[in-house]
Amino acid sequence: MPLRCINQKGDNIHSFDLPDDQWDMLKQENKKSYHLKMPCCDANVVLKQSRLGTRFFAHKTKGNCVYAPETEEHHYLKRAVMIAARKNGWKSQTEVKGVTPSGEEWIADVLAQKGKHKIAIEIQWSGQTNEETLRRQQRYKESGIRGLWLLRQPGFPVTRDLPAICIGGNLKEGFVALIPSHDNMNTHDRRLKENWQEVLKIEKFFEAVFSGYFQFGLPLNSEINIILRAKKKWCSSCKSNPQILFMLDLNYSGNLHHGVFLDFFYKHNRIINRILKSIPSNYKLGLKKLKHKVSFKRKELENTCYFCGNFIDYGVVDFFKKPLYEYQEISRVSFKSSTEWQGLLDGYCGKYWRVVKSKN
């Protein structure tokens, strides 16, 4: 049930662009002359309306056309894509045919273009293997087009090369974009919003896509805020009770991660040195004087006892036993993200697509 047809001049006509009177006039004119053609196979067109009121163009006679029939859900989502693309300055068109440099044909549900940038949006309501999705994505790549996939079936690869979300919801309640953080999401997860990295109304998701806010990994030049927290820890060597740098809080692009430990920064001396320098020199508990050392003997960053130099373990179990306020905040430091930070945070928090608050 395509939303687009072509008139005698070769102009594109989209069903949702026409007000009631123009739709009726076009319908009567086409009944007399059959001047409208299908973009997929050049067949004659009839104008129809679904039981839910969606207007569309259909083949007068199917013939040999291999164009697959579409669901009402498919129509709704294509229209939502078109509206968001146009609103954000993209030229867009449905049911666009193309061919790769090697001669392989493709048809995009929606093709949007802005300057030199092209995005093919594919709405896959029926089941499809990951191998087929990746194969079709490669066709777009060979054609110089970025493919974006809206898949009803979860469990697809989460990679930089495959921008994709799972479609949740329905026509009655509205659709949502379910953004996964790993490959192993399943059909049951579609009903559990808390299992997804992010859940957005589908219209807001399309707005983010065409505004440039749907990105993979940490956006460059965003602000990263770190809160340093300390606690007292028993030293088994000298029987003292020194203060140690226990953990940090990371806050970036709206994501807050508690309980990040020092070994997160292993081999990143530039970052750890800035963190340590942020500790006030007049800190009464002497955290600065404890001579926290960057040690590579244990292949991690170590807290050492100020009094005897003995290595002191973090005591991860304590973190889960005590509330956050029991760990004293001693300082804060801010960074601008870089490729170094991007690699660190993607590795720690998971590499996934996300809607960010600021563009690269």
C-alpha positions as semicolon CSV with decimal commas, in nm:
position;residue;x (nm);y (nm);z (nm)
1;M;0,000;0,000;0,000
2;P;0,238;0,273;-0,121
3;L;0,189;0,635;-0,021
4;R;0,335;0,769;-0,345
5;C;0,246;0,761;-0,714
6;I;0,367;0,947;-1,026
7;N;0,161;1,161;-1,264
8;Q;0,204;1,205;-1,639
9;K;0,470;1,474;-1,593
10;G;0,676;1,248;-1,369
11;D;0,592;1,448;-1,057
12;N;0,564;1,267;-0,724
13;I;0,229;1,273;-0,544
14;H;0,209;1,169;-0,178
15;S;-0,133;1,073;-0,049
16;F;-0,095;1,248;0,287
17;D;-0,011;1,581;0,120
18;L;-0,355;1,616;-0,036
19;P;-0,649;1,783;0,142
20;D;-0,991;1,617;0,112
21;D;-1,112;1,807;-0,192
22;Q;-0,790;1,752;-0,390
23;W;-0,791;1,382;-0,303
24;D;-1,149;1,346;-0,430
25;M;-1,072;1,540;-0,749
26;L;-0,762;1,330;-0,816
27;K;-0,960;1,012;-0,758
28;Q;-1,229;1,112;-1,010
29;E;-0,975;1,228;-1,269
30;N;-0,778;0,906;-1,240
31;K;-1,093;0,696;-1,285
32;K;-1,143;0,860;-1,626
33;S;-0,789;0,862;-1,759
34;Y;-0,576;0,637;-1,534
35;H;-0,298;0,892;-1,569
36;L;-0,132;0,797;-1,240
37;K;0,136;0,527;-1,228
38;M;0,297;0,319;-0,954
39;P;0,664;0,411;-0,889
40;C;0,762;0,047;-0,841
41;C;0,646;-0,096;-1,175
42;D;0,470;0,175;-1,381
43;A;0,133;0,001;-1,339
44;N;-0,196;0,191;-1,338
45;V;-0,315;0,322;-1,001
46;V;-0,634;0,322;-0,799
47;L;-0,681;0,551;-0,498
48;K;-0,794;0,380;-0,180
49;Q;-0,847;0,437;0,189
50;S;-0,786;0,185;0,468
51;R;-1,035;0,102;0,742
52;L;-0,843;0,336;0,973
53;G;-0,862;0,624;0,726
54;T;-0,513;0,605;0,575
55;R;-0,510;0,706;0,209
56;F;-0,283;0,514;-0,024
57;F;-0,224;0,416;-0,386
58;A;-0,270;0,060;-0,507
59;H;-0,207;-0,135;-0,829
60;K;-0,513;-0,145;-1,054
61;T;-0,396;-0,493;-1,147
62;K;-0,105;-0,654;-0,967
63;G;0,060;-0,814;-1,270
64;N;0,422;-0,916;-1,222
65;C;0,512;-0,650;-0,964
66;V;0,711;-0,795;-0,675
67;Y;0,645;-0,499;-0,445
68;A;0,538;-0,647;-0,109
69;P;0,206;-0,538;0,045
70;E;0,235;-0,314;0,352
71;T;0,055;-0,301;0,684
72;E;-0,130;-0,007;0,835
73;E;0,156;0,021;1,085
74;H;0,402;0,048;0,798
75;H;0,202;0,335;0,650
76;Y;0,180;0,522;0,979
77;L;0,555;0,502;1,041
78;K;0,649;0,607;0,689
79;R;0,427;0,910;0,717
80;A;0,579;0,999;1,057
81;V;0,928;0,973;0,907
82;M;0,834;1,200;0,617
83;I;0,681;1,464;0,843
84;A;0,986;1,476;1,074
85;A;1,231;1,485;0,781
86;R;1,053;1,774;0,609
87;K;1,016;1,965;0,935
88;N;1,394;1,956;0,980
89;G;1,480;2,066;0,628
90;W;1,532;1,728;0,460
91;K;1,391;1,647;0,118
92;S;1,217;1,312;0,150
93;Q;1,035;1,064;-0,066
94;T;0,876;0,723;-0,014
95;E;0,934;0,401;-0,209
96;V;1,255;0,517;-0,376
97;K;1,436;0,279;-0,608
98;G;1,811;0,270;-0,660
99;V;2,098;0,050;-0,766
100;T;2,445;-0,013;-0,623
101;P;2,762;0,041;-0,831
102;S;2,773;-0,339;-0,870
103;G;2,422;-0,343;-1,019
104;E;2,216;-0,466;-0,721
105;E;1,874;-0,302;-0,695
106;W;1,712;-0,169;-0,377
107;I;1,393;0,010;-0,273
108;A;1,397;0,236;0,035
109;D;1,079;0,288;0,236
110;V;1,183;0,652;0,277
111;L;1,487;0,828;0,133
112;A;1,576;1,161;0,295
113;Q;1,842;1,399;0,164
114;K;1,994;1,719;0,298
115;G;2,290;1,854;0,106
116;K;2,531;1,568;0,048
117;H;2,382;1,356;0,326
118;K;2,138;1,075;0,242
119;I;1,949;0,845;0,480
120;A;1,743;0,543;0,378
121;I;1,488;0,456;0,644
122;E;1,373;0,094;0,641
123;I;1,068;-0,018;0,840
124;Q;1,090;-0,395;0,884
125;W;0,763;-0,513;1,039
126;S;0,799;-0,880;0,947
127;G;1,080;-1,105;1,069
128;Q;1,418;-1,081;0,903
129;T;1,749;-1,250;0,981
130;N;2,040;-1,037;1,099
131;E;2,239;-1,160;0,801
132;E;1,976;-1,020;0,564
133;T;1,960;-0,689;0,751
134;L;2,339;-0,650;0,731
135;R;2,338;-0,750;0,364
136;R;2,077;-0,486;0,280
137;Q;2,266;-0,230;0,490
138;Q;2,577;-0,300;0,285
139;R;2,384;-0,220;-0,034
140;Y;2,306;0,126;0,099
141;K;2,667;0,178;0,206
142;E;2,788;0,089;-0,144
143;S;2,541;0,346;-0,280
144;G;2,676;0,621;-0,053
145;I;2,366;0,616;0,168
146;R;2,334;0,576;0,546
147;G;2,074;0,315;0,637
148;L;1,852;0,350;0,946
149;W;1,648;0,047;1,053
150;L;1,321;0,038;1,246
151;L;1,280;-0,327;1,336
152;R;0,981;-0,487;1,502
153;Q;1,192;-0,791;1,591
154;P;1,458;-0,728;1,862
155;G;1,792;-0,907;1,895
156;F;1,976;-0,730;1,611
157;P;2,346;-0,631;1,622
158;V;2,428;-0,312;1,812
159;T;2,715;-0,164;1,612
160;R;2,825;0,169;1,471
161;D;2,762;0,033;1,120
162;L;2,396;-0,051;1,187
163;P;2,190;0,240;1,321
164;A;1,876;0,060;1,440
165;I;1,600;0,064;1,700
166;C;1,320;-0,173;1,791
167;I;0,960;-0,059;1,737
168;G;0,739;-0,089;2,044
169;G;0,373;-0,004;2,095
170;N;0,087;-0,016;1,845
171;L;-0,146;0,201;1,638
172;K;-0,399;0,242;1,919
173;E;-0,159;0,339;2,199
174;G;0,113;0,497;1,984
175;F;0,456;0,371;1,882
176;V;0,782;0,407;2,075
177;A;1,148;0,372;1,980
178;L;1,322;0,113;2,197
179;I;1,697;0,174;2,197
180;P;1,900;-0,134;2,305
181;S;2,242;-0,139;2,471
182;H;2,325;-0,497;2,367
183;D;2,248;-0,757;2,100
184;N;2,049;-1,002;2,312
185;M;1,717;-0,824;2,355
186;N;1,417;-1,050;2,295
187;T;1,047;-1,024;2,217
188;H;0,954;-1,034;2,586
189;D;1,170;-0,723;2,647
190;R;0,952;-0,522;2,412
191;R;0,688;-0,497;2,686
192;L;0,941;-0,396;2,956
193;K;1,060;-0,039;2,909
194;E;1,309;-0,066;3,194
195;N;1,507;-0,327;2,998
196;W;1,603;-0,077;2,726
197;Q;1,874;0,183;2,721
198;E;1,620;0,447;2,626
199;V;1,251;0,463;2,531
200;L;1,115;0,755;2,327
201;K;0,790;0,832;2,151
202;I;0,851;0,749;1,787
203;E;0,786;1,107;1,673
204;K;1,048;1,241;1,917
205;F;1,292;0,979;1,794
206;F;1,247;1,087;1,432
207;E;1,298;1,448;1,541
208;A;1,629;1,344;1,702
209;V;1,739;1,154;1,390
210;F;1,683;1,444;1,149
211;S;1,824;1,699;1,395
212;G;2,150;1,502;1,429
213;Y;2,100;1,392;1,791
214;F;2,091;1,016;1,731
215;Q;2,453;0,910;1,765
216;F;2,672;0,613;1,848
217;G;2,878;0,636;2,166
218;L;2,973;0,946;2,359
219;P;2,938;1,272;2,164
220;L;3,260;1,469;2,126
221;N;3,290;1,807;2,299
222;S;3,028;1,723;2,559
223;E;3,099;1,798;2,925
224;I;3,203;1,521;3,163
225;N;3,171;1,593;3,535
226;I;3,346;1,381;3,796
227;I;3,273;1,378;4,169
228;L;3,544;1,232;4,390
229;R;3,429;1,042;4,699
230;A;3,639;0,922;4,993
231;K;3,601;0,685;5,287
232;K;3,805;0,557;5,577
233;K;3,951;0,211;5,533
234;W;4,129;-0,014;5,782
235;C;4,498;-0,080;5,702
236;S;4,587;-0,437;5,794
237;S;4,960;-0,358;5,788
238;C;4,995;-0,071;6,037
239;K;4,649;-0,102;6,201
240;S;4,564;0,261;6,119
241;N;4,242;0,392;5,967
242;P;4,347;0,622;5,677
243;Q;4,121;0,796;5,431
244;I;4,131;0,666;5,074
245;L;3,995;0,779;4,742
246;F;3,714;0,527;4,716
247;M;3,517;0,597;4,404
248;L;3,402;0,854;4,154
249;D;3,070;0,953;3,998
250;L;3,069;1,012;3,623
251;N;2,802;1,235;3,471
252;Y;2,798;1,287;3,095
253;S;2,531;1,351;2,830
254;G;2,258;1,296;3,086
255;N;2,405;0,962;3,198
256;L;2,505;0,927;3,563
257;H;2,721;0,634;3,675
258;H;2,794;0,581;4,045
259;G;3,075;0,368;4,179
260;V;3,346;0,413;3,914
261;F;3,673;0,293;4,066
262;L;4,028;0,413;4,010
263;D;4,131;0,123;3,789
264;F;3,889;0,257;3,529
265;F;4,165;0,506;3,438
266;Y;4,445;0,248;3,408
267;K;4,709;0,382;3,165
268;H;4,536;0,722;3,135
269;N;4,785;0,931;3,335
270;R;4,667;1,265;3,192
271;I;4,316;1,210;3,326
272;I;4,413;1,065;3,664
273;N;4,662;1,345;3,728
274;R;4,393;1,609;3,671
275;I;4,163;1,419;3,905
276;L;4,424;1,405;4,181
277;K;4,516;1,771;4,135
278;S;4,154;1,866;4,194
279;I;4,177;1,749;4,556
280;P;4,208;2,058;4,783
281;S;4,551;2,099;4,941
282;N;4,393;2,197;5,273
283;Y;4,178;1,888;5,289
284;K;4,177;1,817;5,663
285;L;4,175;1,440;5,636
286;G;4,496;1,462;5,436
287;L;4,381;1,278;5,126
288;K;4,625;1,478;4,918
289;K;4,905;1,388;5,163
290;L;4,825;1,019;5,144
291;K;5,043;1,004;4,833
292;H;4,796;0,811;4,621
293;K;5,019;0,658;4,361
294;V;4,969;0,551;4,002
295;S;5,117;0,205;4,019
296;F;5,143;-0,036;3,729
297;K;5,285;-0,325;3,930
298;R;4,934;-0,459;3,990
299;K;4,812;-0,346;3,647
300;E;4,573;-0,105;3,817
301;L;4,570;0,223;4,005
302;E;4,632;0,174;4,375
303;N;4,528;0,343;4,695
304;T;4,808;0,329;4,948
305;C;4,810;0,390;5,321
306;Y;4,951;0,733;5,411
307;F;5,121;0,598;5,721
308;C;5,295;0,286;5,588
309;G;5,248;0,283;5,211
310;N;5,064;-0,048;5,215
311;F;4,821;-0,119;4,930
312;I;4,457;-0,085;5,042
313;D;4,179;-0,257;4,852
314;Y;3,863;-0,062;4,770
315;G;3,627;-0,294;4,951
316;V;3,365;-0,316;4,675
317;V;3,127;-0,498;4,908
318;D;3,109;-0,186;5,126
319;F;2,978;0,012;4,832
320;F;2,667;-0,204;4,807
321;K;2,610;-0,203;5,185
322;K;2,623;0,171;5,248
323;P;2,415;0,455;5,099
324;L;2,590;0,703;4,873
325;Y;2,582;0,991;5,126
326;E;2,814;0,797;5,361
327;Y;3,098;0,846;5,111
328;Q;3,223;1,200;5,154
329;E;3,244;1,423;4,847
330;I;3,586;1,585;4,845
331;S;3,608;1,755;4,506
332;R;3,472;1,788;4,154
333;V;3,645;1,821;3,821
334;S;3,510;1,879;3,468
335;F;3,649;1,760;3,134
336;K;3,561;1,815;2,770
337;S;3,519;1,477;2,606
338;S;3,773;1,363;2,351
339;T;3,843;1,047;2,153
340;E;4,025;0,920;2,463
341;W;3,716;0,973;2,679
342;Q;3,496;0,831;2,406
343;G;3,688;0,504;2,413
344;L;3,690;0,493;2,792
345;L;3,318;0,549;2,840
346;D;3,206;0,335;2,551
347;G;3,408;0,051;2,699
348;Y;3,278;0,106;3,052
349;C;2,913;0,189;2,990
350;G;2,857;-0,006;2,671
351;K;2,874;0,089;2,305
352;Y;2,527;0,170;2,183
353;W;2,323;0,421;1,987
354;R;2,169;0,696;2,193
355;V;1,983;1,024;2,167
356;V;2,222;1,289;2,297
357;K;2,165;1,644;2,421
358;S;2,438;1,800;2,210
359;K;2,567;1,720;1,862
360;N;2,925;1,633;1,771
